[in-house]
Amino acid sequence: MIFIQIAAYRDPELLPTIQDCLAKARYKRDLRFGICWQRHENDNTLDAFKRRKSFRIDKHLWHESQGLCWARSRIQKMYEGEDYIMQLDSHHRFVQDWDVKLIESMELTGSAKPIITSYAGVFNPAVPELTDQGPYKMVADRFTPSGTILFRPHIIQGWQDLNKPVRARFVSGHFFFTLGRHCEEYRYDPMLYFAGDEISLSIRSFTLGYDLFHPHRTYLWHEYTRQGRPKHWDDHVADNREKVGSLWHERDKVSKRRLRQMLREEDNGEDISGYGLGDVRTHQEYERYAGINFAMRRLHRETVAGKEPPCTYVDDQQWNSSFLHEHTVELKWTAADIDQCSDHKFVYFGIEDHQGNVLYRYDASAQSEETRGHIQRKSVTFSASTKPAKLIIWPVSHSRGWLNKIVHHL
């Protein structure tokens, strides 16, 4: 049996996701769904499923919702001892026989407690065809000012020649597949809001003794744009305070304090009892495996490069010298650098080292302050292993494509 956990917030893709999940499974009768359905008043999407024994539905009006991890915590309580669990968002598509293929992938790892996880492939609900560019791995990009880590999807190079999953540092919140017991061993902190869910999943699962893997094939697809569906932070704002109580940013502030306490980035007194690390592996073992220094908010070179873990080092001195350094750079440009057309698509801002390696990139939209000429300087902070040397400004036009590249030496 597979327990499928879906947290859905006012999502028109919920029903197509369920339908495709059922249609593409080889053993449909072995699927059990746990859904926290955060709905609009007139939404009856799941009425057709509410009498099915294979569906456990926790129904709430949108203004009762307290955030993503609150919803996932509620879903965990619906677990009834199924052999496997799969956590999803409510906007996915699936490969044929996904259920069999994921169980086979777990067996290929050779681990007693594997988690198969990744950022799923990309799909557009308006386009029926699913394209497979290759499976993704999760790569750490940088720490955010609040102490969370920003991840990027990178295609696994040479995936066509792989015959089993590869080791991973991180767990994706929108797709992981593992043993059912994870639902009992890993308790979702309902006070986590949204940001930080994935690094929490990663370190806590690792310290509970789970081994992390990215699949070597694409088994499902995810709709990333969030277009056409309201987000929790769109609704839980000051205009709706009478209905929602706490606003999204108030929940988020508390959430990130709790996350920083759990990651040991700071000791702020937050009580995270029941939602801390496991006792099979330690906090330091995860740092050494993943290439992270949480207290200093630094990432190992191999971590940012996306090399397969664990990180390599000989001794503590080499370990400490392998982390990226944080740089704060004041960028300056002129109006003439930007004003090369009247139909901007975006303006590329890039920082490179002396060898031309891109250390930082920011694409300013056509409506941004930079593109409209309202600002001509910007301070940015990023991590890199080499010294920043050049600022690249490169406008892109809808009609003419990439225009003149402007280079300023830093």
C-alpha positions as CSV (number, residue, x, y, z in Angstrom):
1,M,0.0,0.0,0.0
2,I,1.1,3.6,-0.8
3,F,-0.1,6.5,1.3
4,I,-0.2,9.6,-1.0
5,Q,0.0,12.9,0.9
6,I,-1.3,16.0,-0.8
7,A,-1.6,19.5,0.7
8,A,-3.9,21.5,-1.7
9,Y,-4.6,25.2,-1.3
10,R,-7.3,26.5,-3.7
11,D,-5.7,24.6,-6.6
12,P,-7.6,23.9,-9.8
13,E,-5.0,21.3,-10.6
14,L,-5.9,19.1,-7.7
15,L,-8.5,17.0,-9.5
16,P,-6.3,16.4,-12.7
17,T,-3.4,15.4,-10.4
18,I,-5.5,12.8,-8.6
19,Q,-6.9,11.5,-11.9
20,D,-3.5,11.2,-13.5
21,C,-2.0,9.6,-10.4
22,L,-4.7,6.9,-10.5
23,A,-4.6,6.4,-14.3
24,K,-0.8,5.9,-14.4
25,A,-0.5,3.6,-11.4
26,R,-0.2,-0.1,-12.2
27,Y,-1.8,-1.2,-8.9
28,K,-4.6,1.4,-8.4
29,R,-6.2,-0.5,-5.6
30,D,-3.1,-0.2,-3.5
31,L,-3.2,3.6,-3.4
32,R,-4.5,5.5,-0.4
33,F,-4.9,9.3,-0.5
34,G,-4.6,11.7,2.4
35,I,-5.6,15.3,1.3
36,C,-5.7,18.5,3.3
37,W,-8.2,20.3,1.1
38,Q,-8.0,24.1,1.8
39,R,-10.8,25.3,-0.4
40,H,-12.9,28.2,-1.5
41,E,-16.5,28.3,-0.3
42,N,-18.0,27.1,-3.6
43,D,-15.3,24.5,-4.4
44,N,-16.8,20.9,-4.6
45,T,-13.8,19.3,-6.4
46,L,-13.5,16.4,-4.0
47,D,-17.2,15.6,-3.4
48,A,-17.0,12.7,-5.8
49,F,-14.3,11.1,-3.6
50,K,-15.5,11.7,-0.1
51,R,-17.3,8.3,0.2
52,R,-14.4,6.3,-1.1
53,K,-12.5,4.4,1.6
54,S,-9.3,5.0,-0.3
55,F,-9.6,8.8,0.3
56,R,-9.1,10.5,3.6
57,I,-10.0,14.1,3.2
58,D,-9.4,16.9,5.8
59,K,-11.6,19.8,4.5
60,H,-11.1,23.4,5.5
61,L,-12.2,26.8,4.1
62,W,-9.2,28.8,2.9
63,H,-9.2,31.3,5.8
64,E,-8.9,28.5,8.3
65,S,-5.6,27.4,6.9
66,Q,-2.4,28.1,8.9
67,G,0.2,27.3,6.1
68,L,1.8,24.5,4.2
69,C,3.4,22.6,7.1
70,W,0.3,22.9,9.2
71,A,-1.5,21.1,6.4
72,R,1.2,18.5,6.0
73,S,1.1,17.9,9.7
74,R,-2.6,17.2,9.6
75,I,-2.2,14.8,6.7
76,Q,0.4,12.7,8.7
77,K,-2.3,12.0,11.2
78,M,-4.3,10.1,8.5
79,Y,-1.5,7.5,8.1
80,E,-2.7,4.0,8.8
81,G,0.4,1.9,8.5
82,E,0.8,1.8,4.7
83,D,4.1,0.3,3.4
84,Y,5.2,3.4,1.5
85,I,4.4,7.1,1.5
86,M,4.7,9.7,-1.2
87,Q,4.4,13.4,-0.6
88,L,3.3,15.6,-3.4
89,D,1.9,19.1,-4.2
90,S,-1.5,19.3,-5.9
91,H,-0.2,20.0,-9.4
92,H,1.6,16.9,-10.8
93,R,1.6,14.5,-13.7
94,F,3.0,10.9,-13.7
95,V,4.9,8.4,-15.8
96,Q,3.1,5.1,-16.6
97,D,3.6,2.5,-13.7
98,W,5.1,5.2,-11.5
99,D,4.3,3.1,-8.4
100,V,6.2,0.1,-9.5
101,K,9.2,2.1,-10.7
102,L,9.5,4.1,-7.5
103,I,9.6,0.9,-5.4
104,E,12.2,-0.6,-7.7
105,S,14.2,2.6,-7.4
106,M,14.2,2.2,-3.6
107,E,15.4,-1.4,-3.9
108,L,18.2,-0.3,-6.3
109,T,19.7,2.0,-3.7
110,G,20.7,-0.9,-1.4
111,S,19.7,1.2,1.6
112,A,17.5,-0.1,4.4
113,K,15.9,3.4,4.8
114,P,16.0,5.2,1.4
115,I,14.2,8.4,0.4
116,I,13.7,8.9,-3.4
117,T,13.3,12.6,-3.9
118,S,14.0,15.4,-6.4
119,Y,12.6,18.5,-8.0
120,A,10.2,16.9,-10.5
121,G,10.2,17.5,-14.3
122,V,8.4,20.6,-15.7
123,F,5.0,20.5,-17.2
124,N,2.4,23.0,-18.5
125,P,-1.2,22.1,-17.8
126,A,-2.1,23.7,-21.2
127,V,0.2,21.3,-23.1
128,P,-0.8,17.6,-22.8
129,E,2.6,16.2,-23.9
130,L,5.1,15.6,-21.2
131,T,8.7,16.1,-22.2
132,D,11.6,14.4,-20.4
133,Q,14.8,16.4,-20.4
134,G,16.3,14.2,-17.8
135,P,16.0,13.9,-14.0
136,Y,16.9,16.7,-11.7
137,K,19.1,17.0,-8.6
138,M,18.7,19.7,-6.0
139,V,21.7,22.0,-5.8
140,A,22.1,24.6,-3.0
141,D,22.5,28.1,-4.4
142,R,22.9,30.3,-1.3
143,F,21.7,31.1,2.2
144,T,18.9,33.6,2.4
145,P,19.1,36.5,4.9
146,S,16.5,34.7,7.1
147,G,18.7,31.6,7.3
148,T,17.0,29.2,4.9
149,I,18.8,27.8,1.8
150,L,17.7,28.5,-1.8
151,F,17.8,25.5,-4.0
152,R,18.0,25.2,-7.8
153,P,17.2,22.2,-10.1
154,H,20.1,20.9,-12.2
155,I,19.8,18.1,-14.7
156,I,21.8,15.0,-13.6
157,Q,24.6,14.8,-16.2
158,G,25.0,11.4,-17.8
159,W,21.7,10.2,-16.4
160,Q,21.1,8.0,-19.6
161,D,24.0,5.8,-18.5
162,L,23.0,5.4,-14.9
163,N,21.4,2.2,-13.6
164,K,20.4,3.3,-10.1
165,P,19.6,6.5,-8.1
166,V,22.4,8.8,-7.1
167,R,23.1,10.1,-3.6
168,A,21.4,13.4,-2.6
169,R,21.9,16.1,0.0
170,F,18.4,17.5,0.1
171,V,14.8,16.4,0.1
172,S,12.1,18.0,-2.1
173,G,8.9,19.1,-0.4
174,H,6.9,18.5,-3.5
175,F,8.1,15.0,-4.2
176,F,9.5,12.3,-2.0
177,F,8.9,8.6,-1.8
178,T,9.9,6.4,1.1
179,L,9.0,3.9,3.8
180,G,5.6,4.4,5.5
181,R,7.3,4.6,8.9
182,H,8.7,8.0,8.0
183,C,5.2,9.4,8.6
184,E,5.6,8.3,12.3
185,E,9.3,9.1,12.7
186,Y,9.3,12.5,11.1
187,R,6.7,14.8,12.7
188,Y,5.9,17.9,10.7
189,D,6.2,21.1,12.8
190,P,2.8,22.8,12.1
191,M,4.3,26.1,13.0
192,L,6.7,26.0,10.1
193,Y,5.0,28.1,7.4
194,F,6.6,27.5,4.0
195,A,10.2,28.6,3.5
196,G,12.6,26.1,5.2
197,D,10.4,23.1,4.8
198,E,13.0,21.3,2.5
199,I,16.1,21.9,4.6
200,S,14.1,20.7,7.6
201,L,13.1,17.6,5.7
202,S,16.7,17.0,4.7
203,I,18.6,17.3,8.0
204,R,15.9,15.8,10.2
205,S,15.3,12.7,7.9
206,F,19.1,12.2,7.6
207,T,19.6,12.3,11.4
208,L,16.7,9.8,11.7
209,G,18.8,7.4,9.7
210,Y,17.3,7.9,6.2
211,D,19.6,7.8,3.2
212,L,18.8,10.4,0.5
213,F,18.7,9.7,-3.2
214,H,17.8,11.4,-6.4
215,P,16.1,9.1,-9.0
216,H,18.1,8.4,-12.1
217,R,14.9,8.6,-14.3
218,T,12.0,11.0,-14.4
219,Y,8.9,9.6,-12.8
220,L,6.7,12.6,-12.4
221,W,6.3,16.3,-13.4
222,H,5.5,19.4,-11.5
223,E,3.8,22.7,-12.5
224,Y,6.2,25.4,-11.2
225,T,4.8,28.7,-12.3
226,R,1.9,29.0,-9.8
227,Q,-0.1,30.7,-12.4
228,G,-3.9,30.5,-12.2
229,R,-4.1,29.5,-8.5
230,P,-4.1,31.8,-5.4
231,K,-1.3,31.3,-2.9
232,H,-1.7,31.3,0.8
233,W,0.3,34.5,1.1
234,D,-2.0,36.2,-1.4
235,D,-5.0,35.6,0.8
236,H,-3.7,35.9,4.3
237,V,-3.1,39.6,4.2
238,A,-4.3,42.7,6.2
239,D,-7.5,43.1,4.2
240,N,-8.6,39.7,5.4
241,R,-7.4,39.8,9.0
242,E,-10.8,39.5,10.5
243,K,-11.2,36.1,8.7
244,V,-7.6,34.7,8.8
245,G,-6.4,36.0,12.2
246,S,-2.6,35.9,11.9
247,L,-1.2,37.3,8.6
248,W,1.2,35.2,6.5
249,H,4.3,37.3,7.3
250,E,3.5,37.0,11.0
251,R,3.5,33.2,10.7
252,D,6.5,33.3,8.5
253,K,8.6,35.3,11.1
254,V,7.9,32.7,13.8
255,S,8.5,29.9,11.4
256,K,12.0,31.1,10.5
257,R,12.9,31.6,14.1
258,R,12.0,28.0,14.8
259,L,13.9,26.8,11.7
260,R,17.1,28.7,12.8
261,Q,16.8,27.2,16.2
262,M,16.5,23.6,14.8
263,L,19.4,24.1,12.4
264,R,21.5,25.5,15.2
265,E,22.1,28.8,13.3
266,E,21.2,30.6,16.5
267,D,20.0,29.9,20.0
268,N,16.9,32.1,20.2
269,G,14.9,30.1,22.9
270,E,12.2,28.7,20.5
271,D,10.8,25.5,22.0
272,I,11.0,23.0,19.2
273,S,10.4,19.9,21.4
274,G,9.2,17.0,19.2
275,Y,10.4,18.6,16.0
276,G,14.1,18.5,16.4
277,L,16.9,16.2,15.0
278,G,16.9,12.4,15.1
279,D,19.4,10.4,17.2
280,V,20.8,8.0,14.6
281,R,23.1,10.6,13.0
282,T,24.3,13.9,14.3
283,H,23.9,17.5,13.2
284,Q,27.7,17.6,12.4
285,E,27.4,14.4,10.4
286,Y,24.8,16.0,8.2
287,E,27.0,19.2,7.8
288,R,30.0,17.1,6.8
289,Y,27.9,14.9,4.4
290,A,26.0,17.8,2.8
291,G,28.8,20.5,2.9
292,I,27.1,23.1,5.0
293,N,28.2,25.2,8.0
294,F,24.9,26.4,9.4
295,A,26.3,28.6,12.2
296,M,28.3,30.6,9.7
297,R,25.8,30.2,6.8
298,R,28.4,28.9,4.4
299,L,28.3,26.3,1.6
300,H,31.0,23.9,0.5
301,R,32.4,24.3,-3.1
302,E,31.2,20.8,-4.0
303,T,27.7,21.6,-2.6
304,V,27.3,24.6,-4.8
305,A,28.8,22.7,-7.8
306,G,26.2,20.0,-7.3
307,K,28.8,17.2,-7.0
308,E,27.4,13.9,-5.6
309,P,27.8,13.7,-1.8
310,P,29.4,13.2,0.6
311,C,31.8,16.1,0.4
312,T,35.5,15.2,0.2
313,Y,38.1,16.5,2.6
314,V,41.2,15.2,4.3
315,D,41.2,17.1,7.6
316,D,39.6,20.0,9.4
317,Q,41.9,22.5,7.8
318,Q,41.0,21.4,4.3
319,W,37.3,21.2,5.3
320,N,37.3,24.8,6.6
321,S,39.1,26.1,3.5
322,S,36.6,24.5,1.1
323,F,33.7,26.8,1.9
324,L,32.6,29.7,-0.2
325,H,33.2,33.2,1.0
326,E,30.4,35.8,1.2
327,H,30.8,38.9,-1.0
328,T,28.9,42.2,-0.8
329,V,29.3,44.2,-4.0
330,E,28.0,47.7,-4.8
331,L,26.9,47.7,-8.4
332,K,26.7,50.9,-10.4
333,W,25.6,51.6,-14.0
334,T,24.3,54.3,-16.3
335,A,21.0,54.9,-17.9
336,A,22.7,54.4,-21.3
337,D,23.6,50.9,-20.3
338,I,20.0,50.0,-20.0
339,D,18.2,52.2,-22.5
340,Q,19.1,50.3,-25.7
341,C,15.5,49.6,-26.8
342,S,11.8,50.5,-26.1
343,D,10.6,46.9,-25.7
344,H,12.6,45.3,-23.0
345,K,12.0,41.7,-22.2
346,F,14.4,41.8,-19.3
347,V,17.9,43.1,-18.4
348,Y,20.6,40.6,-17.4
349,F,22.8,41.6,-14.4
350,G,25.7,39.3,-13.9
351,I,28.8,39.3,-11.8
352,E,31.8,37.3,-13.1
353,D,35.3,36.5,-11.9
354,H,38.5,37.1,-14.0
355,Q,37.9,33.8,-15.8
356,G,34.4,34.7,-16.8
357,N,32.6,32.3,-14.4
358,V,29.2,33.7,-13.4
359,L,29.2,34.2,-9.7
360,Y,25.8,36.0,-9.4
361,R,22.9,36.6,-11.8
362,Y,19.8,38.7,-11.6
363,D,17.3,39.2,-14.4
364,A,15.5,42.5,-14.0
365,S,12.0,42.4,-15.5
366,A,10.7,45.1,-17.9
367,Q,8.8,46.7,-15.1
368,S,11.6,46.6,-12.5
369,E,13.1,49.8,-11.0
370,E,16.4,49.0,-12.8
371,T,14.9,48.6,-16.2
372,R,12.7,51.7,-15.9
373,G,15.7,53.8,-14.9
374,H,14.5,54.6,-11.4
375,I,17.7,53.3,-9.8
376,Q,21.3,53.0,-11.1
377,R,23.0,51.3,-8.2
378,K,22.3,48.2,-6.2
379,S,24.1,46.3,-3.3
380,V,24.1,42.5,-3.6
381,T,25.4,39.8,-1.4
382,F,26.3,36.3,-2.6
383,S,28.7,33.5,-1.9
384,A,31.5,32.4,-4.3
385,S,34.8,30.7,-4.2
386,T,36.5,33.3,-6.5
387,K,36.8,37.1,-6.4
388,P,34.2,39.2,-8.2
389,A,35.8,41.1,-11.1
390,K,33.2,42.3,-13.6
391,L,29.6,43.5,-13.7
392,I,27.8,42.5,-16.9
393,I,24.7,44.4,-18.0
394,W,23.0,42.9,-21.0
395,P,19.5,44.1,-22.1
396,V,17.2,41.8,-24.0
397,S,14.6,43.1,-26.4
398,H,11.3,41.3,-27.4
399,S,11.9,42.2,-31.0
400,R,15.7,42.1,-31.3
401,G,16.8,39.6,-28.7
402,W,20.1,40.2,-26.8
403,L,21.5,43.7,-27.4
404,N,24.9,45.2,-26.6
405,K,26.7,43.6,-23.6
406,I,28.1,46.3,-21.2
407,V,31.1,45.4,-19.0
408,H,32.1,47.3,-15.9
409,H,35.2,46.3,-14.0
410,L,34.7,46.1,-10.2
